């Protein structure tokens, strides 16, 4: 390819990079800042979550149906999403969730031995509720904000790829300049800003691509489906709630069969961190129990389905079944959220995602300053005399 064509291609890519960066800059800044704050949510909340713990006693937990009745008296006419059973010293958490007409997401904590009410928490309120709202919707109406965020993250993939192309040195002698900060007392702020944008951008680009990719998987159904099929997936990639196998309903009995589930499963899954029981929605749907096998992780959970009348286990054709039955593509999709927040790598992974998100937030800032400096150049401390065809110092 001729030098002229290379320069033209580079100019086109630079224009795309610049336009997309300026268009999505504010959105990417907000999403990145809120994302890095969200990473350590569990660790920060652990400093003030005493209400989640109780004094264990030598007694069986109260039944699932009793928990349901108690919770419904606290939040009547609201929909119970699930009941989380933890360790013997942890309170039971009853999660209420409704998506329409507006999101209702609250938790009620109950003593598992006595049924006493401990505390009610609004999961959409407080500092982290505010942070999550900004991360997902920019604090705009959900229908508008979520779309703006989703497409901005998709464009961020293009911005990162085009940035890598622009970063690539034209000659070998420029490699050192692109890989490290070579500053001294005479280095101007424009040079420093350029290096901050290009050098740091290069080092976090691979992680930035991962964060943007996993974000797109959660944002777009078509992206999710393509990612699953591209990795060799052959199951139903969506969550499927199977129906009962039996015909007769016993939902109105005093002691429904699901009261037996958690005591039985706690013996089978004795190393489980917690169990989340989902009551059957109607006479025909199965019971779902999510078994958490690792603290702070979601990908290796077991999703178990049971006939609500006979407690016979029902197999699912979805990727959301038992983790031991998951294939490579199933695991990749199930790991998506844990990868996105860095939990897949433990505390080290979260620190990496925190730093990458923080640097991603700085890129729109340094990029705007770079654009501004080139577009609105201030006159230098020199004066030009056209007749003499040279620059003379200003007196």
C-alpha positions in Angstrom: 0.0 0.0 0.0 1.3 3.4 -0.9 2.2 6.0 1.7 -0.6 8.2 0.5 -3.2 5.5 0.9 -1.8 4.7 4.4 -2.1 8.3 5.4 -5.6 8.5 4.0 -6.7 5.4 5.9 -5.1 6.7 9.1 -6.9 10.0 8.7 -10.2 8.3 8.2 -9.7 6.1 11.3 -8.6 9.1 13.3 -11.8 10.9 12.3 -13.9 7.9 13.3 -12.1 7.7 16.6 -12.5 11.4 17.3 -16.2 11.6 16.4 -17.2 8.5 18.4 -15.0 9.6 21.3 -16.5 13.1 21.5 -20.0 11.7 21.0 -19.9 9.1 23.8 -17.2 10.7 26.0 -19.5 11.8 28.8 -21.5 8.6 28.9 -18.3 6.5 29.0 -16.9 8.7 31.8 -20.0 8.1 33.9 -20.3 4.4 33.2 -16.6 3.9 33.9 -16.6 5.9 37.2 -19.7 4.2 38.5 -18.4 0.8 37.4 -15.2 1.1 39.3 -17.2 2.1 42.4 -19.6 -0.8 42.0 -16.7 -3.4 41.9 -16.2 -3.4 45.7 -19.8 -3.1 46.7 -19.8 -6.3 48.7 -16.6 -5.5 50.5 -17.7 -2.0 51.4 -21.2 -3.1 52.6 -19.6 -5.8 54.8 -18.5 -2.9 57.2 -22.1 -2.1 58.1 -24.2 -5.2 57.4 -24.6 -6.5 61.0 -28.3 -7.0 60.5 -27.5 -9.9 58.2 -26.1 -12.0 61.1 -27.8 -13.6 64.1 -26.9 -15.8 67.1 -27.3 -19.4 66.0 -29.2 -21.8 68.3 -29.7 -25.6 68.3 -33.0 -25.5 66.4 -34.3 -26.2 62.9 -35.0 -23.2 60.6 -38.7 -22.3 60.3 -40.4 -23.7 57.2 -40.4 -22.0 53.8 -44.1 -21.6 53.9 -43.9 -19.9 57.3 -41.2 -17.5 55.9 -43.5 -16.7 53.0 -46.4 -15.9 55.3 -44.3 -13.7 57.6 -42.7 -11.8 54.6 -46.1 -11.2 53.0 -47.4 -9.5 56.2 -44.4 -7.1 56.1 -44.8 -6.3 52.4 -48.4 -7.2 51.4 -49.4 -7.2 47.8 -45.8 -7.4 46.7 -44.2 -10.3 44.7 -41.6 -12.5 46.4 -38.7 -13.2 44.0 -36.8 -15.6 46.3 -35.7 -16.6 49.8 -32.0 -16.8 50.5 -30.9 -19.3 53.1 -27.3 -18.8 54.3 -25.1 -20.2 57.1 -26.5 -21.0 60.6 -25.4 -17.5 61.8 -27.0 -15.6 58.9 -30.5 -14.1 58.7 -32.8 -15.3 56.0 -33.2 -12.7 53.2 -36.6 -12.5 51.4 -36.2 -10.7 48.1 -39.1 -8.8 46.7 -38.8 -7.8 43.0 -41.2 -6.3 40.4 -40.1 -4.9 37.1 -43.4 -3.1 36.2 -44.9 -0.6 36.3 -41.7 0.5 37.9 -38.9 -1.4 39.5 -39.5 -2.5 43.1 -36.6 -4.2 44.6 -36.5 -4.7 48.4 -35.2 -7.2 50.9 -36.6 -8.3 54.2 -34.4 -10.0 56.8 -35.9 -12.5 59.1 -34.5 -14.6 62.0 -34.4 -18.2 60.6 -35.1 -19.8 64.0 -37.8 -17.5 65.4 -39.3 -15.8 62.4 -38.7 -12.4 64.0 -38.5 -9.4 61.6 -35.0 -7.8 61.6 -34.7 -5.2 58.9 -36.1 -4.1 55.6 -33.8 -2.7 52.9 -34.6 -0.9 49.7 -32.0 -2.2 47.2 -32.5 0.7 44.8 -31.8 3.4 47.4 -28.6 4.5 49.1 -25.2 5.1 47.7 -24.9 1.9 45.6 -28.5 2.1 44.4 -27.5 5.6 43.0 -24.3 4.2 41.5 -26.0 1.3 39.8 -28.7 3.6 38.4 -26.0 5.8 36.9 -24.1 2.8 35.5 -27.2 1.4 33.8 -29.3 4.4 32.9 -27.2 7.6 33.5 -30.0 8.5 36.0 -32.4 9.0 33.1 -35.7 7.2 32.5 -34.8 3.5 32.0 -36.2 3.3 28.4 -33.9 6.2 27.3 -30.9 5.8 29.6 -30.3 2.1 29.1 -30.3 2.5 25.3 -27.8 5.4 25.5 -25.5 3.3 27.7 -25.8 0.1 25.7 -25.0 1.7 22.3 -22.2 3.8 23.8 -20.5 0.7 25.2 -20.9 -0.9 21.7 -19.2 2.1 20.2 -16.5 1.9 22.8 -15.4 -1.3 21.2 -14.8 0.5 18.0 -13.1 3.4 19.8 -10.7 1.0 21.5 -9.9 -0.9 18.3 -9.4 2.3 16.3 -7.3 3.7 19.1 -5.0 0.6 18.9 -4.5 1.2 15.2 -3.7 4.9 15.8 -1.3 4.0 18.6 0.8 1.6 16.4 4.1 3.4 15.7 5.0 4.3 12.1 8.6 3.3 12.7 10.6 1.2 15.1 12.3 4.2 16.7 8.9 5.4 18.0 8.2 2.2 20.0 9.8 3.4 23.2 7.8 6.7 23.1 4.6 4.7 22.8 5.3 2.4 25.6 6.5 4.6 28.4 6.4 8.2 29.7 9.6 10.0 28.8 9.0 13.2 30.6 11.3 15.8 32.0 11.1 19.3 33.5 10.7 20.8 30.0 7.9 18.5 28.9 4.7 20.6 28.1 1.3 19.6 29.4 0.1 18.8 25.8 2.8 16.2 25.5 1.9 14.8 28.9 -1.8 14.7 28.0 -1.0 12.9 24.7 1.1 10.3 26.5 -1.6 9.8 29.2 -4.1 9.2 26.5 -2.0 6.9 24.3 0.3 5.1 26.7 -2.3 4.3 29.4 -4.9 3.6 26.7 -2.6 1.0 25.2 -1.9 -0.8 28.5 -5.6 -1.1 29.5 -6.9 -1.7 26.0 -7.1 -5.5 26.3 -8.9 -5.3 29.6 -11.1 -2.5 28.3 -12.1 -4.6 25.4 -13.1 -7.4 27.8 -15.2 -5.0 29.9 -16.9 -3.6 26.9 -17.5 -7.0 25.4 -19.0 -8.4 28.6 -21.1 -5.2 28.9 -22.5 -5.7 25.4 -23.3 -9.4 26.2 -25.5 -8.1 29.0 -26.9 -5.2 27.1 -28.0 -6.8 23.8 -29.8 -10.1 23.3 -28.4 -10.5 19.8 -24.8 -9.9 21.1 -25.5 -12.5 23.8 -26.7 -15.0 21.3 -23.8 -14.5 18.9 -21.3 -14.7 21.7 -22.8 -18.0 22.8 -23.0 -19.6 19.4 -19.6 -18.3 18.4 -18.0 -20.3 21.3 -19.8 -23.5 20.2 -23.0 -23.3 22.2 -25.7 -25.8 21.3 -28.2 -25.4 24.1 -31.0 -22.8 24.8 -28.9 -19.8 26.0 -31.8 -18.2 27.8 -33.2 -19.0 31.3 -36.1 -21.5 31.0 -38.5 -22.3 33.8 -39.9 -25.8 33.2 -43.4 -26.8 34.0 -44.5 -29.5 36.5 -44.5 -33.1 35.5 -47.4 -34.1 37.8 -51.0 -32.9 37.2 -52.5 -32.4 40.7 -51.9 -29.2 42.6 -51.2 -29.0 46.3 -50.5 -25.3 46.6 -53.3 -24.8 49.0 -52.3 -27.5 51.4 -51.2 -26.4 54.9 -47.7 -27.9 54.5 -46.6 -27.6 50.8 -43.9 -30.0 49.6 -41.4 -27.2 49.1 -41.0 -27.0 52.9 -38.9 -30.2 52.6 -36.6 -28.9 49.9 -34.0 -26.8 51.7 -33.5 -29.3 54.6 -32.9 -32.1 52.1 -30.6 -30.1 49.8 -28.5 -28.7 52.7 -27.5 -32.4 53.4 -26.7 -33.1 49.7 -24.9 -29.8 49.1 -23.2 -29.6 52.5 -20.4 -27.2 51.1 -22.9 -24.8 49.5 -22.6 -21.1 50.6 -26.3 -20.5 50.3 -29.6 -21.6 48.7 -32.2 -19.4 47.1 -35.6 -20.8 46.9 -38.1 -19.5 44.4 -41.7 -20.3 45.2 -43.8 -21.6 42.2 -45.5 -18.8 40.4 -48.7 -20.8 39.7 -50.1 -24.3 39.6 -48.2 -25.4 36.6 -44.6 -24.1 37.1 -41.8 -25.9 38.8 -39.9 -24.8 41.9 -36.4 -23.3 41.4 -33.6 -23.6 43.9 -30.3 -21.8 43.1 -27.3 -23.4 44.9 -24.4 -21.0 45.4 -21.1 -23.0 45.5 -18.7 -20.1 45.8 -18.9 -16.9 47.9 -19.2 -13.8 45.7 -19.4 -15.8 42.4 -22.4 -16.6 40.2 -21.0 -18.7 37.3 -20.7 -22.0 39.1 -24.2 -21.9 40.7 -26.4 -25.0 40.3 -29.9 -24.3 39.1 -32.2 -27.0 40.3 -35.9 -27.5 39.2 -38.4 -29.6 41.1 -42.0 -30.6 40.5 -44.0 -28.6 43.0 -46.2 -31.5 44.0 -43.8 -34.5 44.0 -40.4 -32.8 44.4 -39.2 -34.9 41.5 -36.2 -33.2 39.9 -36.7 -31.8 36.4 -33.9 -31.5 33.9 -33.6 -28.3 31.8 -32.5 -27.8 28.2 -31.1 -24.4 29.1 -27.5 -23.5 30.0 -28.8 -22.6 33.4 -28.8 -26.1 35.0 -26.2 -28.0 37.0 -22.7 -26.5 36.6 -21.2 -29.9 36.2 -23.2 -30.4 33.0 -22.1 -27.0 31.5 -20.0 -27.1 28.4 -17.3 -24.6 27.4 -19.7 -22.2 25.7 -22.2 -22.4 28.6 -19.4 -21.6 31.1 -18.2 -18.6 29.1 -21.7 -17.1 29.1 -22.3 -17.9 32.8 -19.0 -16.3 33.7 -19.9 -13.1 31.9 -21.0 -11.0 35.0 -18.2 -12.4 37.2 -15.7 -11.4 34.5 -17.3 -8.0 34.1 -16.8 -7.0 37.7 -13.5 -8.9 38.1 -14.9 -11.4 40.7 -13.6 -14.3 38.6 -10.1 -13.4 39.7 -10.9 -12.8 43.4 -9.7 -9.6 45.1 -6.9 -9.3 42.6 -9.3 -9.4 39.7 -11.5 -6.7 41.3 -8.5 -4.5 41.8 -7.6 -4.9 38.1 -11.1 -4.0 37.0 -11.2 -1.1 39.4 -8.0 0.4 38.0 -9.0 -0.3 34.4 -12.4 1.3 34.8 -10.7 4.3 36.4 -8.3 4.7 33.5 -11.1 4.2 31.1 -12.9 7.1 32.7 -9.7 9.3 32.2 -9.5 8.5 28.4 -12.5 10.7 27.4 -11.1 13.5 29.5 -7.6 13.4 28.0 -9.1 12.8 24.6 -11.3 15.9 24.8 -8.3 18.0 26.0 -6.3 16.5 23.1 -9.0 17.5 20.6 -9.4 20.9 22.1 -5.7 21.6 22.1 -5.5 20.8 18.4 -8.7 22.4 17.3 -8.4 25.7 19.2 -4.6 26.3 19.2 -3.6 29.3 21.1 -1.3 31.7 19.4 2.2 31.1 20.5 4.5 33.7 22.0 5.7 34.6 18.6 4.6 36.8 15.6 4.6 36.0 11.9 5.7 38.4 9.3 4.5 37.2 5.9 6.8 39.4 3.9 9.8 38.0 5.6 8.5 34.4 5.5 9.8 33.7 9.0 8.9 33.7 12.6 10.3 36.4 14.9 10.1 36.6 18.7 7.5 38.9 20.1 8.9 42.0 21.9 
